[in-house]
Amino acid sequence: MDFVIFVISMGVLIWGADLLIEQSERIALRFNISEFIIGATLIALGTSLPEMAASVAASFNDKAALAVSNVIGSNILNITLVLASVFLIARQINPDRDFFAKDSTWALMPVMVFILMILDGEISRFDAALLLLMMGAYLLFLIQDSKSIPEPDLDIDEISDFSWIKTIPMLLLGLVLVIVGADFTVESASSIAKSFGISEWIIGIVMVSLGTSLPELVVSISAAMRGKVDMAIGNIIGSNMANTSVVLGAAALVKPLPVDTLTNIFDIATMIVATLLLVFITANKLYTKSAGISLVIILGLFLNNTLQNM
């Protein structure tokens, strides 16, 4: 029964996040915000909403291991599953944007800061404030950088069809679905872990992180199939930035998060390696199927180690 509740609650969580993303895009278009800002901020932050809701709910319910492992697992899957899928599915990948020069540092920086923060075994509220400040710096960078990018033609029909009367209720509905879905996801995942004698860390880093990474997977694959590889890759980089800064920061603001670094060293190291691979790929513009296969190999090693520890 707990597994059924978990699947349903994950569906509700993702549906709520999708509603919030869709309505946020409509508001952005209504006020003539560029497509680049929409993709790099609203979509990236929006697809991280399930992670944030799940981790905040876990922190509130004194399940710190689930809150932290969800973020680490999501970061790993975003690169080794989502980005790999983009490379393997897209016919041709030739992004206009130089992701190495402009964006890859923002994927690596919060991971390095996270490592420093957990050396004392805890992510404190002070650490949380610093993580949120880092996200603010990233958003400021995106806004300044977007000024040099020509704005695309906006969909006039979609703008004229905008209505606050429709948008506000849908936004509120999406928010309620995210909150309720996250609460039931965390509780059912915890019950599954206890019934099978599996640690909450394992449940969080596999089941919860896989479920909360579905929006990134769907959005990125959809964008890649439409030839919008800039949006697909940018969504992954922005989502990982949001996961490590906003998601962890919000969860740690609720309650400080203890982290057992030594016990979970493999998962933490895998996140670091995956992020370094992302930087290496963008630096050398290796947007190929071979790079995708290399990322899948990292995913296989990660899942194999996780299954052995169950």
N, C-alpha and C positions, 0 to 999 in steps of 0.2 A: 504493500500500500504506500509505503514511504517513497518507493521509486516512482510510482504513478504520480504522486503529489509533486515530486521533484521535476518530472518531465513537464507536467502541466504548468507549474509555477515558473519554470524556465521559459516556456512559451509565452506566458503572460508578461514576464519581464522583458523579453525581446520585443513583443508586440507593443508594449508601452513605450519602449525606447524608440521604436520605429515611428510611432505617432509623434513623439517629441521632435525627432529629427525632421520629419516631413513638415510639421507646422513651423519649426524654426527656420527652415529654408524658405517657406512662403513669406514669413515676416521679413527675412533678409532681402528677398527679391522685391518686396513691396517698398522697401526703403532704399533700393538701388545699391545694395552692397555687392561688391564684385564676387564673381564666381570663385575666384581664388580664395578669398576670405571665407566664403561659405564652405568650400571643401576642406580647407586647412584648419578651420576652427569649429564651426558648427557640426560638420559631419564627424570629424575626429573626436570631438568632445561628446557628441551624441552617441557614437558607437561605443564609447567608454562608459556610458551611463549604467549598463548592466553590471560592469565590474564595480563601479562606485557604489551602486545600491547594495550589491551583495557584500562588499567589504565593509561598508558602513554598518549594515545590519549585523554582520558577524562581530564587528568590534563592539557594538552596543550590547550584544548578547554574550560578551566575554569569550568569544571564539577567535582569538588573535591569530592562531595558526591558520585558520581558514581565510581570514582577511588578507594576510600577507601572501600565502601560497596562491591565492586567486590572482593576485597581481603578477607574481613571478611567472606562473603558468601561462597567463594571458600574453605577457610580453614574449615568452618563448614561442607560443603558438602563432602569434601575429607574424613573426618572422619566418619560422620554419614550416608553417602550414599555409597561412594566408599569402605571404609574399611568394612562397614557392609555387602556390597554385596560380598566382598571377603570371609568373614566368613560364609555367608549363602550359597555360591555357591561351595566353595572348599570342596572336600570330606574329606580330612584330612589336618590339618594345624599343621605342626611340624617344624618350621623354625630352621635352623642350627645356625643362628646368634642371639646373645643376644641383642635384640633391646632396652631393658631397660637400660642395662649397657652402650651401645655404642651410641644409637641414640635418645632415647626419650627426653633426655635433650635438644637436638638441635631442637626439635619441640616446647618445652615449653619455652625455653629461649627468642626467638624473640617475642613471645606473651607477656611475662612479660615486656620486654623492650618497646614494643609498648604501653602498658598501661601507663608506666611512661612518654612516649613521648607525649601522648595526654592529659595529665593532664592540660597542659597550653592551650589546645584547638587548637593545630596546630602541624603538622609534618613539621619541618623546613628543610632547605637544610643541616644544620649541622646534624640534626637527620638522614637525608637520607644517609649522608656519613658514619655515625656510623652503619646503617643497612647494607650497602654494605660491610663494613669492617667485620661485623659479618658473612656474607656469605663467605667471603674470609677465615675466620678462620675455618668455617665448611668444606670447600673444602680442606684446608690444613690438617685437621683432617682425612678426608676420604683418602687422598693420603697416609698419614703416616700409617693409619690403614690397608690399602690394602696390604702393604708390608708383613704383616704376613699371608695373605690369598693366598693359592696356586692358580696359574692361571689355568683356565680350558682350555681344548683343543679348539682351534679356528677353525672355518670353513675355511678349505684351499681353497675350491672352491670359496667361497665368497671373500676371499682375492685376489685370482688370477684374479677374474673378475673385480677388482677395476680399475677405470679409472678417472683421473682428468677431462678429456674432458666431461665425463657424469656428474660427481659429482658437479663441479662448477656451471654449468647452473641450475641444479636442486636446489642447495643451494640458488642461486639468485632468482629463481622463488618462492621458499618457503618463502623467506624474503619479496618479493614484495606482495605475497598473504596475509601474516600476517599483513603487514602494511596497505594495502588497506582494508582488511576485518575488522581490528580493527577500522579504521576510520568510516566506514559505520555502524558498529555495535553500536558504541557510539552515532552517530548522530541519527540513527533510534530509538534506545532505548530511547534517550532523547525526541524525537518527540512523541513516544508512551506514555511516562510518562505525557507529557503536554496535549495530546489529551484526556486522561482519568482522568486527574487531580490527577495523582499519583506522589509522590515525586521521584526524580532521585535516592535517596537512596534505595527505595523499588525495583525499576527496576534493579538497580545494584546488590542488594543482592539476588535477586531471578532469574530474566531472564538472566542477563549477567553472573553471577557467575555459574549458572547451565550450560549454554552453554560452558563457558571456562573450566569447570570441566570435560567435556566429554572426553578429551584425557586421563586424569587420570583414569576415569572410564573404558574406553576401554582397556587401557594398563594393568591396575591392574586385571581386570576380565580375560583378555586373559592370563596373567601370572599365575593367580591362577588356571585356568582350565588346564594349562600345568604342574601344580605342582610346579611352581616357586614362592612359597609364599614369599620367602625372597625378591625377586625382587618386588613383589606386595606391600608388607608392606613398604619396603624401598622406593619405589616410592612415596607413600603417605607421609611419613615423610619428604623426601627430597623436595617434591613439596610444602608442607606447609612451610618449612624453606625458600624455594625460594620465595614463595608468600609474606611472611611477611618481608623478607629482601630485595631481589632484586626488586620485583614488586613495593612495596611501596617506596623503596629507589629511584628507577628510576623515578617513578611518582613525588615524592617530589623534586627531583633534577630539574625537568622541572619547577615546580612552587610549593611553599609551600602549603601544604594541610590542610585547616581548618577542624576540626572534632568537631561535636556537640555531645559531650560525653553523656550528660544527656538525650537528646532526643532518642539516639540510644543505651541506656544502656543495653537493653535486648539482642540485637544482639551481642554486645561486650561480655556480660556475657556468652552467649551461646558458643561463640568461646573459651572462657577460660574453661568452663565446658567440652566441647568436647575434648580439648587438655589434660586436666587433666585425663579424662577417657582413652584417648590413653595411657598416662603414666601408669595409674593403670592397664590397660589390659596387657601391655608389662611387667610390674613389676611382675604380678602374672601369666603371660603366659596363659591368659584366651582367647586363640584363638579358641573360640567355637561359635556355632550358638546362644547360649544364649547371648553372648556378642554382637553378631550382632543385635539381637532383641532389646537389651538395647540401642544400638546406633540409631536404627530406631525410638525408642520412643523419643529420643532427637530431631531427625529430624522432627517428627510429631509435637512436641511442638513448634519448631522453625517456621515451615511453618504455623501452626495455628495462632501464634502471628502475623506473617507477613500479612496473609490474613485479619485478623481483623483490621490491621492498613491501609489497602488499601482504 
